[in-house]
Amino acid sequence: MNESVAISRTALAESSQAAGHFDVLIVGAGISGVGAAYHLTTQCPDKRYVMLEVQDTFGGTWATHRYPGIRSDSDLHTFGYRFKPWTGKPIATAAEIKSYMNEVIEENDIGRHIRYRHRIDAARWSSEAKRWTIEATRADTGERLSFTADFLWMCQGYYRHSEGHTPEWPGMAEFKGTIVHPQTWPENLAYQGKKVVVIGSGATAATVIPAIAEDVDHVTMLQRSPTYFIPGRNAIQIAEELRALQVDESWIHEITRRKILFDQANFTRRSFEEPDKVKQELLGGVRAFLGPDFDIDKHFTPSYRPWRQRIAFVPDGDLFRAVRSGKASVVTDEIERFTPNGILLKSGDELEADIIVTATGFNMNVLGDIAFEIDGKPLDFAETVTYRGMMFTGVPNMAWVFGYFRASWTLRADLVGDFVCRLLKHMDAKGAKQVEVKLRPQDSNMPLLPWIDTENFNPNYVMRAMHLLPKRGDKPEWQHNQDYWAEKDEFPAIDLDDKAFAYS
């Protein structure tokens, strides 16, 4: 069944279902929310759940981002769900990812649980009633709705979909052309034959530039400092070989995932233990596309060690092929100001532009920008301590999905899915209506630290939002670990009767 039919079915279901009480309320119908629904459906089939989504369709990022060439920067063998084999190319387009998600929704009858165009305004916990009350607004009708739920599963993603992050540069109002952020790309933006400057050098810039290079007069990637990239063929050799042997797709999925994860773990370890060698390997991959005469040192050699920020995969080297063809170029400089005709750089050079694309990142969305209250008191997540990056001290009956920076997001979504279902069944077995995490006596003198170690990983969007995020401790259970290879064994072994869990 196609996506439009699935959405229309859900719209009919919405019209016949009143807001009411549910065992579990899932926030967001993106990659995490759909995965959460699958785990509930298969592991806790007796639980009645609803999923609220502010957009008019599922997909999250893959529905709201519509800039040219939008694609994954993680391989779909691991970004895809553990439970459903991915059979296409590892780096996939937004349309391919949405088609895959739609199959999950259809195959598991998830669509009837999704309420689209529902914006959550507030979530209030009552210890007396031992339930959440969620206030929502129908975006299409303005109708105010109230839901109650025993458990709240936050799957809303980690950045604000309504707007991207664009710094304020002097002279922006003077620019006679068009300024666009990829997150709010206009549907009918005419860039054909135009001079385009893309500010930024992350995964988004590396996607947009090759996607438009053939159609524009010229596109320039303007970066303040270089970024690491991994160019390579958009294929996984072991998967191709296994398919040639006509191995069952479920086996191919599992073997390929294990191979990719093994290689990623080794690469991450080496980036810490032998960063200079890894750095030269990465630069060698770029040099293979751009040739010996290109100034790799200036334009593609970052000042930080590999993996201190996320590394984007460039399928088939398309960004570098666009540069080598002459349709794209790279300028490493800082912006002095915007001018009527483009951008004046601190070097004194001026870049002419008809369109300026600010691929300058996003703003983090901490728990959906929802107004939370616990027993009438506003909740400030920055005052809580995170339990393994998925629960918070003093916040009952709630779990949060936040994925990995150095591996695919969905790997952690699956782990959290298993944990939440196990926790819900454990509560039922104990006859408990409420669970929250608390620091144990042995944690009383534990230092409380920023949410993530910035010496380990420090992208700008995290640094800008650090003051909004929960604290962490110096023990594994009180940290948001970025190590899937440890957590895949640790999560199933979590003792739900540990003193960190308080039931009532």
N, C-alpha and C positions, 0 to 999 in steps of 0.2 A: 504493500500500500504506500502511496506517495505521501509526502509530508503534509500537503494541503488537506488531504482527506483525514489524516490523523488529527490535525488541528481542528477541523470542523467537527469531528466527533467529540473532541474535548469541549468545544464551545457549547455543543448541545448538552453535554453532561453538566457544564457550569450552570446552565439555565435551569436545570432541574434539581441541583443540589444546593441546599441552603448552607450557610456557614454553621458549623456545629462543633461538636467535640470529637477529637481524634486521639488515638494513642500516641502518634508521632506526627509532628508537622515538619516537613522539609522545606527549607528556604532556598529557592533557586532551582531552575531546571537546566542547568549547565551540565558539564561533564561530571561534576561531583554529585549533583542532585539526582541525575538519572542513575548513576551508579549506586547511590544510597537506596533509591527505590528498588533497584534490582536485588540488593542484599536483603532488604526487608521482605520483599516478595518471596524470596527463596529460603531465607533463614528464619524469618519470623512471620509465617503466612497468616497467623492469627491476629496480627497487629493491623489496626485500621489507621491508614495514614492519608495525608493530603500534602500536595506540593504546591507552594505558592510561587509564582513567577511574574515579575513585573513586566517583562516583555510580552509580545503577542505570539511568541513561538519559543521552542526549546533551543538550546545550543549555547547560551551564554556568550562568551567571546566570539564564538564562530557564527553567531547570528548578528551581533551588534557591530562587529568590525567588518567594514566593507571596502577597505582600500584595495587598490589593484594588487593582485598576486597573493592575497592573504593566504598563509599556509602555516603549518605547524613548524616549530623550531626544535621539536623533539620527534624521535621516530615513533610511528604509530604502532609498532610492535610492542612498545612499552607504554606509550601514551594511550593506546587502546586499552580496553578493560581486560583484566586477567581472564575473565570468563567468556570472552568472545574473540575468536581469532581475527586478526587483521590480515587481509589477503592482497592489499594493494601496495603501492610504492610506500616506502617508510616515511618520507616527507610528503604530507597530504594537503590538499586544498581545504578551505573551509567547507565547501560544498560536499566534498568527499567525507569529511568528518561528520557533518550533519546527517548525511545519508546513513552512515554507520550508526550514529546515535538513534536515528529514527527506527532502524531495524531492532535495536535493543528495546525501544519503547513498544513497538508493535509485537515483538516476539514474547514479551513478558506482560502485556496488557497493562502497561504503566500509564498510558495516555488518559485513562478515565480518572486518574488520581490528580492530574495536573490542573490547576486553575491559573490560566493566563491573565495578564493585565491586572494583577493584584499587587499593589504596592504596600509593603508592610511599613506602618508608621511607628508602632510602639509594640513592645513585648514586656509584659508585667508578670512577675512570678509571685505567687501567694503561697507562703509556707502553711497557712491554715488550710487552704483548699488543695495544696500540693499539685498545682498545675499552672501552666502558662496561659495568659490571655493575650492574644495577638490581635491588634487593631490594624485593619487593612482598608485600603481604598481601591475600588474598581476604577482603573484608569479610563475605561471607555464610557462609564456611566456616572462616575463620581459617587457611587453608592458606598457608604461606610459599612464595613462588615466586621464582626467580632468572632474570632475562632478561639477555642480552648484546646489545649493539648497537654498530655502528660509529659512529653519529651520533645525538645526542640533540637533539630539537627540543622546546623548552619552550613549550607553548601553554596553560599552566594558568591564565592570567588574572592579575589583580594584587591580588586581595584574598581574605581568608580567608573561605570560605563557611560555616564552622562557627559563627561568631559575629560579631556586629557590634560597633561601638565605642559603648559606653555609659559616659559619665563617672560617677564616684561622687559623688552629691550627698548632703548630710546629710539624714537622716530617711527615706531610701528604704525602709528596713525598716518604718517606721511606717505607710506608705501602705496603706490597707485595700482599695484596688482592685487592678487588674491592670496590670503594667508589661510592655510588649511592644516588642521591637526588630523593625523590618520584615523584617530578614534571617532571623529565626526566628519568623515570624508563625504563631501556632497555627491549625491547620486549622479548628477549630470555635469560634473566638472570637466571642462574641455581643456585638456592639457596637450592635445595634438599640435605639433609644430611650435610649442612654446618653450621658452627658457625656464627651467625649473631648478630651484635650489632646495635640497633636502637637508635640513639641519639635524644632525645626529648620525650615529654610526652603529646603532644596535640592530637587533633582529628585524625591527620594523623597517628601518632605512634599507637594510640589506635585502628586504623583500620588495619594497616599492620601486627601488631604482631599476633593477633588471626588468621589472614588469612594465615600466613605462618607457624604457630607454629607446626602443625602436620607434616609438610614436612621437616623442618630443624632438624639438630642435637640438637640445642638449640638456643633460641633467648633471648637477654637481652635488656630490656629497660633501657637505661642510661639517667638519668635526673639530671640536676643541682638542680632543686627544683620541688616539687610535683605540681600537677594540680588537680582541682576538676573534678569529673565525676558524671554523673547520670546514674546508671545502672537500667535497667528495662526491662519488657517484650516488645517485638517488636509488640505491638498491642495497640489499643485504645479501652477500654472497651465499651464506649458508642456507638462507631461505630459498634462493634460486636453485641451489643444488638439490635440496630436499624435494622441491616441487618437481624437478626434472626426474627424480626417482619415484614420483607419484606417492609420496608419503602423505598420510592423512593430515589435513590442515590443522587439526587440534594438536597433533604432535609437532608440526612445523612451528606453530605459535609458541608452544612451551619451550622448545629447543632454542628457537631464535631469541626469545626473551632472555633465556638464561645466558646465551652467548653475549648478547648486547650488555646485559647487566654485569657480567664478569668483566668485559672489556672496559665498561665505564668505571667500575670499581678500581681496576688497575690504573686507568688513566688518572682518576682522582688522587689515588695514592702517590703516583709519580709526580703529580703537579705540586705536591708538598715536599716529597723527598728529593726530587731532582728537577726543580722548576726550570733551570736554565736549559736542560736538555729538552724538556717538553716544549719550552718556548721556541727553540730552534726548529723543532719538528713542525710546530704550527706555522711558523713563518716560512718554512720550506714548502708547505702546502700552498701558501699564497703565491710564493715566488714561482712555483711551477706553472701557474696560470699567467702571471704578469711579466715573467721574463727577468733576466739579470739586470736590465737597465732601469727598471722601475725603482723609485726611491721607497723601498720597503721600510727602511729604518724610520723615515719621517712619517709615513702615512699608515703603516700597519704594525708598528711595534709599540705596544702599550708600555706604560711605566710600571705596571703592577705585575705580579706573578700570575700565571694561568690559574683560572677558576676562582679568583677573588671576586670576579663578576661573571655573570652567565656568558657562556660561549655559544654563539649561534652557528648552526650548521648551514652551509651554503650549498644546496643541491646542484651537482654538476658544475659548480663554480660559476653560476650565472652572473653574480655580481662582478666578479673579476673579468669575465668575458665581456661584459658591457663596458668596463673600463678600458680593456685592451682594444676594443673595437673603435674607441674614440667617441662613442655616443654618451659615455659617462666619464666623469673625472672626480678626483678626490682633492680637496683643499683642507689642510690642517692649519687652523688659525682661530682667532677669537673674534667675536663680533664687537665692533665699536658702536655701530648704530645701524638702524634701517635708514634707507634713503628713498626718495620717490621712485627710483628705478631699480632698487635691489638692496644690497647689504654692503656697508663699508666695514672692512676688516681692520684690526688693530695694526696690521702690517702696512696699511695705507692702500691696499688693493681694494677694488670694488667689484662685487659679483653682480652682474645684471640678471634680473629675474622678472618673469611675468607671474610666476606662481612660487610661493615659498611654502614648503611643507615642514612643519615643526614636529619632527619625529623625536621629540624630546622627553618621552616617557609618559607615565601616568601617575595619578594620585591614588594612594592606597585607600581602600574602603575597609574600615575596621568593623567587622560584624554587621555589614550592610547599612551603616549609618542609621541604624534603628535606635530609637530612644528606649533603652532598657531600664527596668526598675526591678529591684528585689525588695519585696515587702514595703513598697511605697518609697524606697530610697533610690535615687538615680544611680545607675551602675557606671562606674568608670573602670574600663578594662585595664587601664594603666596601673590601677591599684591592686590588681590580682596577680597571682603567680600561675603560670601555665603548667598543666600536667601533661607532659609529652606533646605539647603543642596542639591538644585537642579538647582539654577541659580546663576550667579556671577555678581557683579557690573562691569559695563563697558564691558560686553560681550553680544552683542545683539543676539537674535534669537537662543538661545541654552539652552538646558536642559540636566541635568546629572542625571543618575539613580545610586544612592548609597543606599544600603539597610540598614537593621538593624543588630546590633551586638547581641542584646539580644532576637531577634525574627527572623523569617524567612525573608530572603532577598526579596522574591517575594511579601510580603505584601506591602512593600514600592514601588516596581516596579509597582504594580497595582494602588496605590495612585497617583504616578507621572504620570502614563498613563492617568488617568482621568483628572488630572490637565493640562497636555499638550494639550489634545484634547479640553478642555474647553477654554484654552488660544488661541489656533489657531482659534476657532470659534469666540471668542471675537474680535480678531484682524480683522477677515473678516467683522464682523458686524460694526466695527469702520472704516473700510477702511484703517487700518494701515498695513504697510509693515515691520515695525521694532518695537521690544519691547526689552527693557533692564531694569534691576533693578538698582535703585539708592538709596543711603541713603537720607532720608527725612530731612527737617529742624530739626525735633525733634530728629533726630539721630546724629546731628552734634557733640555732646559731648560724644557720646557712646564709651566706651572703646572697643578697638579691641583686641581680645584674640586669643590664638591658636585654631585651628579647633575643637578640642574636649577637654573637661575637663579631664585631665589625672588623677585627683583624682577619677573620676567617672569610667573611662575605660582606660586601658593603655597597650594593647598588644604590644609586641616588634615591630611588623611590622608597626604599626601606629607611634610609637615613632621614628623609623628610618626615616620615611617619613614626619614628622610633618612640616619640613621647606619647603616642596613642596606644602603643602595644603593651601586652602584659609583660611582667618581669619573669626572669628565669632564675633558677638556682644553679648550684655547681654540681648537682647530682643528675644522673641520666633521666630519672623520672620527672624532674622539674625543669626540663629543657625541651625546646623544639629542635630535635635532632635532625640534621640534614643527611643522615646516613641510612639510606634504604637497606643497605647490605647488613646493617646491624638490626634495624627495626623489623625486618621481615621475620627474624627469629625472636626478637624481644616482645613484640606485640602479642603474639599468641600465648606467650608465657606470662603475661601480666597476671598477677595474683589479685583477683577481684575482692578478696577478703583482706588485703593489705590494709594497714591502718590509715593509708592515704585516702581510702574510700569510707565515707560516713553514710550509713543507710538509716532511714527512718520510715 
